[in-house]
Every structure is written in C-alpha cells, then in structure tokens.
C-alpha cells in the first residue's frame, strides 16, 4: 500500500492550534462538568437541563 503525504496549513509564527484557545475551552469544559455533576446530585431531571 502506498503512503500519502499531506501538507497541513500552519499559521505564520505560531503552531497549528494556539494553546490559548485550548486553555479557554478547558476551563469551560471543567465548569460544564461541575454543573452537570451538581444537577445530577440535586436530582434535576433531564428535561430541566
């Protein structure tokens, strides 16, 4: 089987995916998980979520 080499576009002077964006989403992800866990502990129905 033949290998296929793909060129991935990059931002000038930065990595392909900036770390600042990932940090922001990681914080929101933790907050969402905490909120869902709290709703589950309080017995909130899925309809109210």
N, CA, C and O atoms as a Tinker XYZ file with bonds, in Angstrom:
   196  protein
     1  N      0.849000   -1.174000    0.000000    73     2
     2  CA     0.000000    0.000000    0.000000    64     1     3
     3  C      0.899000    1.243000    0.000000    63     2     4     5
     4  O      1.905000    1.294000    0.707000    81     3
     5  N      0.534000    2.202000   -0.772000    73     3     6
     6  CA     1.317000    3.427000   -0.917000    64     5     7
     7  C      0.974000    4.423000    0.190000    63     6     8     9
     8  O     -0.181000    4.523000    0.604000    81     7
     9  N      1.982000    5.158000    0.667000    73     7    10
    10  CA     1.731000    6.187000    1.680000    64     9    11
    11  C      1.361000    7.490000    1.006000    63    10    12    13
    12  O      1.796000    7.771000   -0.111000    81    11
    13  N      0.567000    8.273000    1.682000    73    11    14
    14  CA     0.106000    9.549000    1.156000    64    13    15
    15  C      0.588000   10.652000    2.090000    63    14    16    17
    16  O      0.256000   10.645000    3.276000    81    15
    17  N      1.355000   11.586000    1.579000    73    15    18
    18  CA     1.853000   12.701000    2.378000    64    17    19
    19  C      0.950000   13.909000    2.184000    63    18    20    21
    20  O      0.742000   14.367000    1.061000    81    19
    21  N      0.422000   14.415000    3.278000    73    19    22
    22  CA    -0.451000   15.580000    3.223000    64    21    23
    23  C      0.240000   16.773000    3.847000    63    22    24    25
    24  O      0.948000   16.638000    4.845000    81    23
    25  N      0.036000   17.940000    3.262000    73    23    26
    26  CA     0.579000   19.167000    3.823000    64    25    27
    27  C     -0.513000   19.844000    4.642000    63    26    28    29
    28  O     -1.608000   20.104000    4.143000    81    27
    29  N     -0.203000   20.126000    5.900000    73    27    30
    30  CA    -1.167000   20.768000    6.788000    64    29    31
    31  C     -0.840000   22.252000    6.852000    63    30    32    33
    32  O      0.301000   22.612000    7.142000    81    31
    33  N     -1.817000   23.131000    6.586000    73    31    34
    34  CA    -1.544000   24.569000    6.659000    64    33    35
    35  C     -1.206000   24.994000    8.083000    63    34    36    37
    36  O     -1.761000   24.465000    9.047000    81    35
    37  N     -0.311000   25.931000    8.205000    73    35    38
    38  CA     0.120000   26.423000    9.518000    64    37    39
    39  C     -0.032000   27.939000    9.562000    63    38    40    41
    40  O      0.026000   28.612000    8.533000    81    39
    41  N     -0.229000   28.468000   10.772000    73    39    42
    42  CA    -0.237000   29.912000   10.954000    64    41    43
    43  C      1.196000   30.401000   10.938000    63    42    44    45
    44  O      2.102000   29.689000   11.372000    81    43
    45  N      1.408000   31.594000   10.450000    73    43    46
    46  CA     2.764000   32.144000   10.448000    64    45    47
    47  C      3.176000   32.500000   11.865000    63    46    48    49
    48  O      2.463000   33.217000   12.568000    81    47
    49  N      4.321000   31.999000   12.277000    73    47    50
    50  CA     4.869000   32.343000   13.586000    64    49    51
    51  C      4.139000   31.703000   14.756000    63    50    52    53
    52  O      4.334000   32.124000   15.896000    81    51
    53  N      3.314000   30.712000   14.514000    73    51    54
    54  CA     2.590000   30.053000   15.603000    64    53    55
    55  C      2.386000   28.587000   15.247000    63    54    56    57
    56  O      2.618000   28.163000   14.115000    81    55
    57  N      1.957000   27.842000   16.221000    73    55    58
    58  CA     1.656000   26.445000   15.952000    64    57    59
    59  C      0.326000   26.345000   15.210000    63    58    60    61
    60  O     -0.369000   27.347000   15.041000    81    59
    61  N     -0.021000   25.161000   14.774000    73    59    62
    62  CA    -1.264000   24.970000   14.025000    64    61    63
    63  C     -2.476000   25.288000   14.893000    63    62    64    65
    64  O     -3.449000   25.865000   14.408000    81    63
    65  N     -2.429000   24.921000   16.158000    73    63    66
    66  CA    -3.545000   25.155000   17.069000    64    65    67
    67  C     -3.024000   25.917000   18.279000    63    66    68    69
    68  O     -2.338000   25.323000   19.111000    81    67
    69  N     -3.320000   27.211000   18.412000    73    67    70
    70  CA    -2.785000   28.005000   19.516000    64    69    71
    71  C     -3.204000   27.465000   20.884000    63    70    72    73
    72  O     -4.353000   27.069000   21.075000    81    71
    73  N     -2.272000   27.453000   21.826000    73    71    74
    74  CA    -2.537000   26.949000   23.173000    64    73    75
    75  C     -3.541000   27.810000   23.925000    63    74    76    77
    76  O     -4.259000   27.303000   24.787000    81    75
    77  N     -3.605000   29.098000   23.617000    73    75    78
    78  CA    -4.540000   29.991000   24.313000    64    77    79
    79  C     -5.984000   29.544000   24.118000    63    78    80    81
    80  O     -6.789000   29.609000   25.048000    81    79
    81  N     -6.304000   29.101000   22.936000    73    79    82
    82  CA    -7.669000   28.656000   22.646000    64    81    83
    83  C     -7.988000   27.402000   23.450000    63    82    84    85
    84  O     -9.078000   27.279000   24.008000    81    83
    85  N     -7.049000   26.481000   23.509000    73    83    86
    86  CA    -7.285000   25.243000   24.249000    64    85    87
    87  C     -7.496000   25.514000   25.728000    63    86    88    89
    88  O     -8.370000   24.904000   26.344000    81    87
    89  N     -6.712000   26.419000   26.316000    73    87    90
    90  CA    -6.869000   26.738000   27.737000    64    89    91
    91  C     -8.260000   27.265000   28.027000    63    90    92    93
    92  O     -8.870000   26.880000   29.024000    81    91
    93  N     -8.767000   28.129000   27.183000    73    91    94
    94  CA   -10.092000   28.708000   27.373000    64    93    95
    95  C    -11.151000   27.617000   27.384000    63    94    96    97
    96  O    -12.011000   27.591000   28.265000    81    95
    97  N    -11.093000   26.719000   26.413000    73    95    98
    98  CA   -12.097000   25.657000   26.335000    64    97    99
    99  C    -11.955000   24.654000   27.468000    63    98   100   101
   100  O    -12.955000   24.080000   27.898000    81    99
   101  N    -10.740000   24.424000   27.965000    73    99   102
   102  CA   -10.557000   23.504000   29.082000    64   101   103
   103  C    -11.232000   24.041000   30.325000    63   102   104   105
   104  O    -11.813000   23.275000   31.094000    81   103
   105  N    -11.165000   25.352000   30.536000    73   103   106
   106  CA   -11.837000   25.942000   31.697000    64   105   107
   107  C    -13.345000   25.804000   31.575000    63   106   108   109
   108  O    -14.017000   25.475000   32.553000    81   107
   109  N    -13.882000   26.048000   30.397000    73   107   110
   110  CA   -15.326000   25.922000   30.198000    64   109   111
   111  C    -15.755000   24.466000   30.342000    63   110   112   113
   112  O    -16.839000   24.187000   30.853000    81   111
   113  N    -14.921000   23.547000   29.899000    73   111   114
   114  CA   -15.230000   22.130000   29.997000    64   113   115
   115  C    -15.327000   21.715000   31.460000    63   114   116   117
   116  O    -16.247000   20.990000   31.838000    81   115
   117  N    -14.388000   22.166000   32.285000    73   115   118
   118  CA   -14.424000   21.841000   33.716000    64   117   119
   119  C    -15.660000   22.418000   34.375000    63   118   120   121
   120  O    -16.275000   21.764000   35.217000    81   119
   121  N    -16.034000   23.636000   34.005000    73   119   122
   122  CA   -17.219000   24.269000   34.578000    64   121   123
   123  C    -18.478000   23.512000   34.173000    63   122   124   125
   124  O    -19.387000   23.345000   34.986000    81   123
   125  N    -18.543000   23.058000   32.940000    73   123   126
   126  CA   -19.700000   22.305000   32.471000    64   125   127
   127  C    -19.820000   20.976000   33.204000    63   126   128   129
   128  O    -20.916000   20.590000   33.608000    81   127
   129  N    -18.718000   20.282000   33.377000    73   127   130
   130  CA   -18.732000   19.008000   34.094000    64   129   131
   131  C    -19.181000   19.212000   35.537000    63   130   132   133
   132  O    -19.965000   18.421000   36.061000    81   131
   133  N    -18.689000   20.268000   36.181000    73   131   134
   134  CA   -19.090000   20.553000   37.556000    64   133   135
   135  C    -20.579000   20.875000   37.641000    63   134   136   137
   136  O    -21.256000   20.437000   38.571000    81   135
   137  N    -21.091000   21.633000   36.681000    73   135   138
   138  CA   -22.511000   21.988000   36.689000    64   137   139
   139  C    -23.390000   20.760000   36.482000    63   138   140   141
   140  O    -24.407000   20.610000   37.160000    81   139
   141  N    -23.018000   19.887000   35.563000    73   139   142
   142  CA   -23.799000   18.670000   35.319000    64   141   143
   143  C    -23.752000   17.756000   36.537000    63   142   144   145
   144  O    -24.769000   17.164000   36.898000    81   143
   145  N    -22.598000   17.631000   37.171000    73   143   146
   146  CA   -22.485000   16.800000   38.369000    64   145   147
   147  C    -23.353000   17.348000   39.495000    63   146   148   149
   148  O    -23.991000   16.581000   40.217000    81   147
   149  N    -23.380000   18.661000   39.648000    73   147   150
   150  CA   -24.206000   19.277000   40.684000    64   149   151
   151  C    -25.692000   19.052000   40.401000    63   150   152   153
   152  O    -26.456000   18.748000   41.316000    81   151
   153  N    -26.103000   19.199000   39.145000    73   151   154
   154  CA   -27.506000   18.964000   38.792000    64   153   155
   155  C    -27.896000   17.512000   39.044000    63   154   156   157
   156  O    -29.000000   17.236000   39.511000    81   155
   157  N    -26.994000   16.585000   38.735000    73   155   158
   158  CA   -27.263000   15.165000   38.967000    64   157   159
   159  C    -27.420000   14.894000   40.458000    63   158   160   161
   160  O    -28.326000   14.169000   40.868000    81   159
   161  N    -26.536000   15.475000   41.268000    73   159   162
   162  CA   -26.588000   15.275000   42.716000    64   161   163
   163  C    -27.873000   15.844000   43.309000    63   162   164   165
   164  O    -28.394000   15.314000   44.291000    81   163
   165  N    -28.386000   16.924000   42.713000    73   163   166
   166  CA   -29.611000   17.541000   43.219000    64   165   167
   167  C    -30.861000   16.850000   42.675000    63   166   168   169
   168  O    -31.971000   17.182000   43.090000    81   167
   169  N    -30.706000   15.903000   41.760000    73   167   170
   170  CA   -31.844000   15.179000   41.226000    64   169   171
   171  C    -32.585000   15.916000   40.132000    63   170   172   173
   172  O    -33.768000   15.659000   39.907000    81   171
   173  N    -31.913000   16.826000   39.447000    73   171   174
   174  CA   -32.546000   17.577000   38.363000    64   173   175
   175  C    -32.872000   16.640000   37.206000    63   174   176   177
   176  O    -32.043000   15.817000   36.818000    81   175
   177  N    -34.067000   16.760000   36.660000    73   175   178
   178  CA   -34.458000   15.896000   35.543000    64   177   179
   179  C    -33.758000   16.344000   34.261000    63   178   180   181
   180  O    -33.315000   17.486000   34.147000    81   179
   181  N    -33.667000   15.435000   33.310000    73   179   182
   182  CA   -33.019000   15.776000   32.042000    64   181   183
   183  C    -33.840000   16.792000   31.263000    63   182   184   185
   184  O    -33.287000   17.534000   30.450000    81   183
   185  N    -35.132000   16.841000   31.492000    73   183   186
   186  CA   -35.973000   17.818000   30.810000    64   185   187
   187  C    -35.603000   19.232000   31.246000    63   186   188   189
   188  O    -35.599000   20.148000   30.423000    81   187
   189  N    -35.292000   19.423000   32.525000    73   187   190
   190  CA   -34.934000   20.756000   33.026000    64   189   191
   191  C    -33.535000   21.172000   32.588000    63   190   192   193
   192  O    -33.241000   22.362000   32.476000    81   191
   193  N    -32.682000   20.197000   32.345000    73   191   194
   194  CA   -31.321000   20.504000   31.913000    64   193   195
   195  C    -31.384000   21.054000   30.515000    63   194   196
   196  O    -30.351000   21.388000   29.936000    81   195
